[in-house]
Amino acid sequence: MGQRVLVIDDEPRILKALGANLGVRGYDVALASSGEEGLSLASTHAPDAVILDLGLPGIGGLDVITRIRRTLTVPIIVLSVRGEEYDKVGALDAGADDYVTKPFAMGELLARLRAALRRPEAEFVARVITTDDFTLDLAGKRASRNGTDIRMTPTEWHIVELLARHRGQLVSQQRLLREVWGPEHEQATNYLRVYLAQLRRKLEPDPTRPRYFVTEPGIGYRFEA
């Protein structure tokens, strides 16, 4: 059998569509129509990834994410009609890795699932990340290009390290601000704009068209490598 995917959604039409599309592509699919059923399958099905809706009957989607995160580190993709920034940030802060708004294109969702599954857990804590343009030594806390160190301030490095340790995952603005500057600065999004611009000038081949430090407008940032 292929990689195991758990889908939690209370809409029969979506469950059927995802079950069929994932199954025909070789995934081992488990389907749940409530938060309670989803948590039960998460403990018995040992999924490699989870796709879930936020508006679930019984235990809500955010609670499901929080409970799954207590025992599993697998990718969680939120699928929801709630497209407001507040809902997306809440899901990401609860432990989700990505967020797709309904109605969605099946091709896009499957592409995001494939990308998430290509990132094994060990990769999240890789000691050295090498790209075409620079190398990040997370253990040594240094960045370099062609063997030459790239000078970075402690704050710049803190941002790079946090994003790199969650490679491919969307990290919310609030989480970055909270972990780098402290909880009292969670609304200071201008800090991030300034520092990400500096980081792109130092690390991106073309700072005006970021390849590695990607912005999800109004939500957060993603490190792609």
VENUR-V866322 format. One record per pair of residues at least 6 apart in sequence whose ideal C-beta (glycine too) atoms are under 6 Angstrom apart, sorted by the first residue. I is the first residue (numbers start at 1). J is the second residue. If there is no record, write none. Layout:
BEGIN
i: (I & I)
j: (J & J)
END
This chain:
BEGIN
i: (1 & 2 & 2 & 2 & 3 & 3 & 3 & 4 & 4 & 4 & 5 & 5 & 5 & 5 & 6 & 6 & 6 & 6 & 6 & 6 & 7 & 7 & 7 & 8 & 8 & 8 & 9 & 9 & 10 & 10 & 10 & 15 & 19 & 19 & 21 & 22 & 23 & 30 & 30 & 32 & 32 & 34 & 34 & 35 & 35 & 35 & 35 & 36 & 36 & 38 & 39 & 42 & 47 & 48 & 49 & 49 & 49 & 49 & 50 & 51 & 51 & 52 & 53 & 53 & 53 & 54 & 54 & 54 & 62 & 65 & 65 & 65 & 65 & 66 & 69 & 73 & 75 & 75 & 76 & 76 & 77 & 78 & 78 & 78 & 79 & 81 & 83 & 85 & 88 & 88 & 89 & 89 & 91 & 92 & 92 & 93 & 93 & 97 & 97 & 98 & 98 & 100 & 119 & 127 & 127 & 128 & 129 & 129 & 129 & 131 & 133 & 134 & 134 & 134 & 135 & 136 & 136 & 142 & 143 & 143 & 150 & 156 & 158 & 159 & 159 & 162 & 163 & 163 & 164 & 167 & 167 & 170 & 170 & 170 & 171 & 171 & 172 & 173 & 173 & 173 & 174 & 177 & 177 & 177 & 178 & 199 & 200 & 200 & 200 & 201 & 204 & 212 & 212 & 214 & 214 & 215)
j: (28 & 26 & 27 & 28 & 27 & 48 & 117 & 28 & 47 & 48 & 22 & 27 & 29 & 49 & 30 & 41 & 42 & 45 & 47 & 50 & 18 & 31 & 51 & 32 & 38 & 52 & 15 & 53 & 33 & 56 & 57 & 31 & 29 & 31 & 106 & 29 & 29 & 41 & 45 & 38 & 41 & 57 & 58 & 56 & 58 & 59 & 64 & 58 & 59 & 64 & 67 & 68 & 74 & 74 & 74 & 75 & 116 & 117 & 76 & 77 & 79 & 61 & 61 & 79 & 80 & 61 & 80 & 82 & 94 & 76 & 94 & 95 & 96 & 94 & 95 & 121 & 97 & 116 & 96 & 97 & 98 & 91 & 96 & 99 & 100 & 102 & 101 & 218 & 99 & 219 & 172 & 174 & 99 & 170 & 172 & 172 & 175 & 116 & 169 & 112 & 170 & 109 & 168 & 138 & 139 & 137 & 136 & 164 & 225 & 225 & 205 & 143 & 145 & 203 & 144 & 143 & 164 & 149 & 150 & 152 & 202 & 199 & 180 & 180 & 195 & 179 & 171 & 223 & 223 & 223 & 225 & 216 & 220 & 222 & 220 & 221 & 220 & 189 & 192 & 220 & 186 & 185 & 186 & 188 & 186 & 213 & 207 & 210 & 213 & 207 & 210 & 224 & 225 & 222 & 224 & 221)
END
